[in-house]
Structure formats: structure tokens, C-alpha cells
């Protein structure tokens, strides 16, 4: 890749970060499950379930891919790798310890219980930081690989996801009783995609025709895998969370995230509000986990409509959390928000 053509700022990523964090907050408010359950015949999957599994769940692999791509386009030494991993470790420890202190979370008293406790970030949400560390370590390890080995690694990791999905299908669609969202194998293709995208960045973004061909091909492949995956949807309409499919143990989610990240590279501008939310998306993510339920209850006690209350809560979280993150970032030496 021609490093002179490397981007200094990508407005498309501002749009994606702002969109992704909005989707994360709405997902944690269970908006899409509520909309789906409100339609006739709620026991079967419907358009809101498809939106949740095929669009909303692009947020986590999308965030990971953006972060990994931005590191992949840099010329990094061993020292810069160490500094980056140290910063990510501080980020993980700060927020996971805060979560433990607030929720009194404890691991199960077994070696596997301790492993899952660490990978899940002591709960259900800060697993993202564990996954971020893992994909960044893999990114550093494969940084000097030739393209053909990156393609081989990508195909191998995608195959691992497909095999994992197939095993759960064979076991009676057991994702309905087994949480898979935090499994590291769900996100292992990310560093391979990031390096391939970084090395071909200039050739893709400088050619409209090539961009259309690449994005179009990826979209078709993503659609094909999505249709294949929905053939095995579980009968989960009566279960909490409506787990028709695994959240991330699916090829269509990681390829779908790659597709939107690639398409966003052509976007040249973003308004101030989008840049504000993008800049503070990390802080909004961390802060909202501690205050979301309280903010929602306060608003719903006056609105008494769960969908409207959720939308207002999301807006309050995005704007209020963004300003809190701005202030905290000025007060903290390390980038922890």
C-alpha cells in the first residue's frame, strides 16, 4: 500500500461510529424485540428480527474493524505496538473493574469460569474490550504476512465460524440456551479483513468502478450467507430476546460489517453533530451501561410508551453521554472514554 495515500481522517467512519453507537443503545433498550413482538403472529420471525440480526448486529464487528483498520494503515514499530496494547489494557481494566465494583460480579469458582469471566468483561457488555485486544494482537502478529496468506487466514477463520454455526444447528440450535456473542472466534476474520483493506485502500477508493464492483460482490456474498443462515432460524419467538440466530457466530455479520466499512470510505464529509457523537462513541458506550436503565425508567414514568420512551432515552444517552465523555476525557491522562 502507498502510505502517502493513507487517510488522515475518514468522515465515513464518523457516520458509522455515530450510527453504530445509536444501534447499540437501541439494542440494549430491546427496541427491536418490542417492535417485533407487537406484530401479528409474534412467534415467528419478522422484518424487525431481520433488521436486528442483519443490521443492528453489524455494530460490534464494525467497531472492531474500524479500530483494526486504522491501526493497519500505520507504519508501526514494536514500541508503538506495546504502547497501543498497554492503552487497550488500561481501557479494559478501568471499565471492567468499575463494572465489578458496581455490580459485585464474581467469576464461577473454576478455571473455565475465570476464563469466561475475563473474556466477557465480568458481565455481558465489556466483552467488547476483550475482543478488541484479541483482534489487535492478531493484527500485529499477521502484519507482515503476504496477501495470499492473509486470504488463506480469512477463509480459514470464516470457515471456523461456519463450522461453529453448523455444530450449534446440529445440537438443536443450541444458541437459544448458550450465549455465543462473546466467543472470540466470531471476530477472528476482522484483522485479516483490516489488513487486506488497508493494503488495497488507494486502489479501491480512487476508482469508483472498482469500489462498486467490490462492494457489490461483498453485498451479494453477504446476502447469500444471510439467506442460508435464516434457513436454520430457531423457533424462538416466545423466548426472551427472540434468539432466532446467534448474534455474531455468522458469516453474514462479519462480511456485512466489512461491506459497510468499505462503502463508507467514499464519504467525504460529516456534520458537526455526527462528528461529536463519533468522537465520543467510546465514552457513550462505556457510560450508558451504568445509567441506561435508570434514564429509561425516569423517562418512561412520564411517557408510558415503551417505544417512544426508548427513543427519547437513546437521544438523551447520545447527547448527555457525549458531553460527559468530553469532560472526562479532559480530566483523564489516558484515553479511557
ZIDAGI-V379268 format. One line per field, one symbol per residue. phi: phi as a letter, one per 30 degrees, with the letter a starting at -180 (. if undefined). psi: psi as a letter, one per 40 degrees, with the letter a starting at -180 (. if undefined). burial: # if it has 9 or more other ideal C-beta (glycine too) atoms within 8 Angstrom, else .. A space follows every 50 residues. Layout:
phi: ???
psi: ???
burial: ???
This chain:
phi: .dddcddcacddddddeddddddddddddidddddddddehddcdbdddd dddccdddddddeddddddddddcdccdddddddddddddeddedddddd ddchdbdddaeddddddddciiabbdeeddddddddddeddcecddeddd dddddddddddddddddddddihdddbbdcdcdeddcddedddddddddc edddddbddddddddddddddddddddddddceddbdccdihddbddbdb dddddddddddddddddcbbdddddddddcddddeddddcbedddddddd dccibdddddddeedddddddddddeddddccdcdcb
psi: ihddeiidhhdddddddddddddddddeefddddddeeiifediiadddd dddeddeeddddddddddddddeihiiddddddddddddddddddddddd ddefiiiigidddddddddefebededddddddddddddddedeiidddd ddddddddddddddddddddfffeeeehhedehdddededddddddddde dddddehddddddddddddddddddddddedehigedeiheggdiidefh dddddddddddddeeehdihiddddddddeddddddddddeddddddddd eddfhdddddddddddddddddddddddddehdige.
burial: #....#...############################.#..#..##.### ####.##################..#...##..##.######.###.### ....#.#.....##.########..###############.##.#...## #.##..##.###.##..#....#.##...###################.# ##.##....##..##..##.###.##..##.###.##....######### #################..#...#####.##########.##..##..## ..#...#.######.###..######.##..#...##
